Structures are given as structure tokens and as C-alpha cells.
Amino acid sequence: MKFLNEHLEACFIVPLMFLMSIIIFVQVVMRYVFHSSLTWSEEMARYLFVWLVYFSVAYTAKREAHIRIDAAINIYPKKARPYVEILSEVIVLAFAIFIAATSVTVFQKITASGQISPALHVPMQFVYAAPLVGFFLTAIRQIQCIIRRIKALHNHEEVQEA
């Protein structure tokens, strides 16, 4: 469990990036060297990229590296900053839960429609599951971050990034 907690996103991000790069490279070689292109490669690379993006969102949440404006936090008194940071993490958590919940509806509609991709002929719900999985995982990472920040606040410590 500790390994999964520490490396779950990387276990998906690295192979997705590798596969996407290989597929794009093969497509370029096929197109410019052999003057023939693969019918499925661009679609597959696009779907891999979609999954890569959503796992990356969870990864940045885990590493507490999502976009924020430090200047906005620094305008508060030093004693208030930990509370402001916890509040900002709660806002990100609420956003992640909202997107995950909305993704459930979209996923259900796509599943019910029976839509398949044009080149690969895979059910589109596999593609539309990416935001659901990614933001569900992001919500878990945000909860972990909030707990870590609250513990650090109670122990009068500075939060160490994951």
C-alpha cells in the first residue's frame, strides 16, 4: 500500500508518456519515410494524452505543485498563512469532487449511447472515464494534503511537500 500511495500516478504517467512518444515517432517515420500513415496512431496518441493529463492532475495534487499564487498567500500575516493554505486546499478538493461527480454523469451518458471511436473502434466510455478517475484520485490526494497540513498545524511545523 505504501508503494501505491507514493507511486500510483507515476505507474501510469511513465508508461502513458512512453507509449504516446513511441506511437507518435512511428507515425512520423511512417508518414515521412514510407509515405504511408497509420490510421489509428493519432487517435491512440490523443487518448493516451487525455489519460496522461488527468493522472498528472492527481500527481501535482499529491506533490502539492498545482498552480497557486504565492503572492496572494504572502499578503496574510504569517500566523494566518497555514489556515489560508488549508482553505485553498479545501477549495481545490471541492473542485475535484465537483468534476468527478460531473464526470459520472458524462460517463453514464456516453456508456448509454454506445459511442465508439472512429479509428480504434473502442468504446468511448474508456476515454471519458479519464476525468472521473483522475479527479477522484485528485480528491484523495487533496484529502491527504489537508490532513498533512492540519497535523503540521497542530504540531506547529511547516508542511513538507510530498
Secondary structure by P-SEA (a helix, b strand, c coil): ccccccccccccaaaaaaaaaaaaaaaaaaacccccccccaaaaaaaaaaaaaaaaaaaaaaaccccccccccccccccaaaaaaaaaaaaaaaaaaaaaaaaaaaaaaaaaacccccccccccccccaaaaaaaaaaaaaaaaaaaaaaaaaaaccccccc
